[in-house]
Amino acid sequence: MSEPSLHYPFADAPAAGHTCEVAPGVRWLRMPMPFPPGHINLWLLEDDGRWAIVDSGLATADTRALWARLLADYRPSRLICTHFHHDHAGLAGELTREYAIPFSMSPPEWAELMRLARQHSGDDAASRAFFLHHGLPAATLTAAIAAFSDEGFAGAPPDAYHALFAGDTLQIGGASWQVLVGEGHSPGHVLLYCAEKSVLIAGDQLLPKITPSVGLNAGNAAGDPLDGWLASMRALQGLPADTLVLPSHQLPFVGAGVRAAQIIAYHEAQLTRLRTLAADTPGCAHALARALFTRLTGAVSELMAVSETLAHLRYLETRGQCLHETGADGVERWQAHAPA
């Protein structure tokens, strides 16, 4: 018997800066990105003659120009950001100030947006200490922090925000959109579900082919993000099978439960691999990351691999499957119990 597969109702995406309708009152807008995957999907929701915007895109000249042209025809009513990452909220401050529209996101995402703004102002001491403690070489860390600080993809954040919580209902136009909140990829990722349209705006929480990063860092050092991520995936498995998923990257698809199950299986396999690695050759998160992720392409990917490895180690630790101690050199090292 073949495995269940995803269904893609739309063969092609709109050109950058253009829109197409994917459901009544819901339009798909694609904006460019100068790094993989090369684009982000944004969404416009008809809102009593105006349009609610979901996610902003990057603060680049290309995106600014495309928004200026588009919003001459689509008068905005509000901006909702799924989470704090640059491609989703990088232009949020400029759009909300330019068009005098309210801004909404979840409280954990707002806190991260503020933290990121401070980090880009040079306040990166906490991140530096965190990754040095987990074995990332100082030169690699410096290069990664410089890349994040100098990339110029995020403008100043909005001046204020309206807090969104799981279970809230947003009335947008004539439709009711339920606020769902996922964890793992970011601390309070907002998804919007409209039962009457059978549409889920998923952000990065559910992508058809990419498995988003789930990492531990200075901002969530005491947390267990993978536990929250897997719980979010299990919750998404309960959506109706015919739900149209609108992801932030790649193409809209049907098959939320199928994709969530695939993502759960991927992380379960990673956990098993990591337990074996950390049982056979105990080490710091950096050493384990280099063994777990064999195609690292630079300082940023190396830092992200350490972050993701730590999320998996924390998940194992909270279940009594590994432990750690800090050596005389100040670096934390991990030892796992081999899987049965």
N, C-alpha and C positions, 0 to 999 in steps of 0.2 A: 504494500500500500504506500502510495507516495505521500510525502509530508504536505500538510496544508500550506498554501502559498498566499502571497499578497496579491490583491487586484488593484491595478492602476487605471482609474477611469479617464485620466488625461494623458495623452501621449506626449504632449509638448508643453513647455512652460511659456508664459508670456515673455516677450523681450524685456530687457532691463528698462524700468521706468514705465512699463505699460501694464494694464490690468486685464483680467478676464473673469467672468463670473463662474464660480464653482458650486454655488447654491443660491437660492433666492436671497438677495440682499447681502451676499458675501462675495467679495472680489479678491482675487489673488494678484498681488503685486510682487514683482521680483526686482531686487536691487543687487548691484555688483559688489564683490569683495575682491581685493587684490591678493588674496591667499586662498588656499583650498578651504571649502569646495568651490570657491569662485562666485558664490551667490548667497543670498538669503531671501527667503520667502516672507513677505509681510502681508497683512490682511486688512481689508477695509470692510467695515460693517455698516450698512445703511442705518442712519440714525436720525429719523424725522427730517429728511431733507439735507442732512449733513452726513459726515462719515466718521465713525470711530476708527482709529488706527490702532492696530496691534503690532507693536515693535517698530523701532525707528530706523534700523540700519546703522552703518558706521558713519562717523563724522568725517567723511572725505568730501573732496570737491565734487566728485562724480555724483555721490548720493545727494548732496545739497542741491545740485543743479536739477537733478531728476525730480526731487520733491518740489522745488519751486515751480517747475512746469506742471507737474501733476496737480498740485493743490490750487492752481488757478481754476481748475474744473471741479475738484473734489474738496469742498469746504469742510475742514476738520471740526469735529465736536469735542474730541477727547483723545488722549493717548494712553494706552495700556501697554505696559512692558511685561513680558513673561518672566524675564530675569535680568540680572545686572550685567551680563557679558557685553562687550563692546558692540558686537554685531546686532545686538537686540536693543541696547539702550544708549549707544554712543552718541546719538543725535537727539536724545530725549530732551535735554535742557534747551537746545536751540529751537526745536519745534514748539515746545510748550511756551517759550517766551515770545517767539515770532508770531504765533497765531493765538496767543492768550487762551490756551486750552488747558483744562485740568489734566493731571498726571496721576496714574494709579499703578501700584505694584504691591507685592506683599511686604510686610515689615522686615523679614530677614533679607530680602533682596535689596531693600532700601539701605539697610545697614551696610551691606556689601558694596553698594554703589558709593556710599560715603567713604568707606575704607579704601576703595580703589582710587578715589579722588585724592585722598591723603597720600597714598603710596606713590601716585604719579607726581606728587609735589616733593618727593624725595624721602618720605617717611617709610622706608622699607626695612627698618631695623628688625622688626619682628619676623618678617619673611626670611631675611638673611640668617638670623639665628636658628630658625626652625630647620631650614634645609641643610645648614652646616651640621647641625646636631644629627641629621640622618645621613650624613656621609657624602653629600653632593660636594664635589671639589669647589674650592673658593673661586677659581677662575671661571668654571662653568656657571656657577651661581651669578657671578658678576655680569657675565655676558647675557644670561637669561633675564635678569632684572633690568638691564639696560635695554634689551629688546622690548620688554613690556612697557618700560617708562617712556621710550622714545618713539613708539609706534604711531602716536598721533591719531588714533582711531576713535578717541572719545573726547567730546567736549565737556564743558562744565555741566554738572548734573542739574536737574530741575531745582527750582527754589523750594518747592514743597511737594507733598504727595498725599494722595488718598489711599489709605490702607485697605488692601484686599485680604480676606480670610476665607479659608475653605468653608464651603457651604453658603457663601454669599450668592445672591442672585442679582445680576446686572440687567436692567431693562435697557436694551439698545434697539431703538426703533420699536417695532412691534414684537420683538423677540425677547425671550428670557434666556440668559446665558448663565449657567451655573459655574461658579468658581471652584475649581479643583486645585489642590496644592500638592505638588510632588517634591521629593527630596532627592539628594544624591549628586546630581550634576551641578546643582546649585541649591542653596539652603531652603528656599521657599518658592520653587518654580510654579508660576501660575499657568494653568490650562483652563480653557473656556469650553464648556460643553452645552450645546443647544439640543435638547431632546426632540423638539418639534422639527428641527431641520436635520436631525441625525448627523451633526457635525461636531467634531472635536478640534479645536485649535490647540495643537500639542506643543508648540515651541520646539525645544531640543529634547523634551522628555521622551518622545517616541518618534524616532526617525526610521525610514524604511530599510536603509542599508548600513548606515553609520551607527556604531555603538558609542554614544557620548562618553566623555571622560567622567569618572567618578573619583574624586581625589580628596586627600587630607592635606591641609595646609595650615598656615598660622591662624587663619580666621576661624577654623573649625577643629583645632588641634585636639580638643577633648571629645569630639563627636565620633559617630559611627555612620558615616555617610552611605556606605554600601548597604547597611541594614535598611536605611530609609529608602534607598533606591530600589531595592528588591521588593520592599513593601509597596512602593508606588507601582512597580510593574505588576504585582499581583492584583492591585486595585484596578488597573486598566484592563486586566483580563475579564473583568465583569461588565465591560461596555457591550452594548448590543453588537452583534456580528456585522450588521450593515452600516455601522458608523463610518462616515467619511473622515479620515484623519488628515488634518492640514498641518504638515510638519514645517519646521523652519528651513530645512534643506532637502533637496531632491524633490520627488513628486508626491502629490497627494495620493493616498492609498486607502483601501478598505482591508481590514484584517488586524485591528488593534490587538486582539487577544493572541493571535498567531505571532505577531512581532514581539509582544511582551514576553511570550514564552521563549522565543529565540534568544532574547537578551538575557533572561534569567539563566538559560542553559550556558550561554557564553561565560557569565561570571562564575557559575558553579565550576566550569572547567578551569578557569583561571585560579580559583581558590585551591583546587586539587593540585594543579601544577606548582603553585607557590608553596603549599605545604610540603610537597616533595623536595623542592629546591631548598627550603629553609631547614628541612630535616637533614638533608644530605650535606649541605654546605651553609651553615649558619653565617649570617653576615648583616651588614647594615642595609637599609632600604635601597641605597644607591646600587650596591653590588647585586642585590636581588632583582632590582628593576632591570639592570643590564642583562641579566640572565632570562628574565621573563619576557622582556620586549627586545627583540634582537634586531630591529630595524630603526634604531634611533638616528635622527638626521641632524642633530644640532643641539645647542644649549637649551632651547625652549622645550624641545621634545624630551630631552633628558630630565629636565625638571618636572615636566608633567608625568613622565613615567614613574619617577620617584613618588610623586603625589598619589598616583593611582595605586602603586604597589603598597603604600602606607594605608590606603583605605581598605585594601584587602587584608593586610596584616592586622589592622585594628578589628576587622570583622572576625578573624580567626581568634584573636586575643580575647575578645569578649565572650567567646564560646569555649574558652579553655583549651584551644588547640595550638597556641604558641605563646611564648613569653619573650621578654626582652630585658636587657640591662645596659646601662651606660658604662663604657670603658673609661680608663684613665685619660684617654685622649678626648673625652667629651662626646664621642660618637655612640649612638644607640645601636645595638646589634640584636638580631632576632633569631630565635631558635624555635622550630615547629616540631610538633609530634607528627610522624609520618602517617599519611592516610592509610586506613586499613585496606 
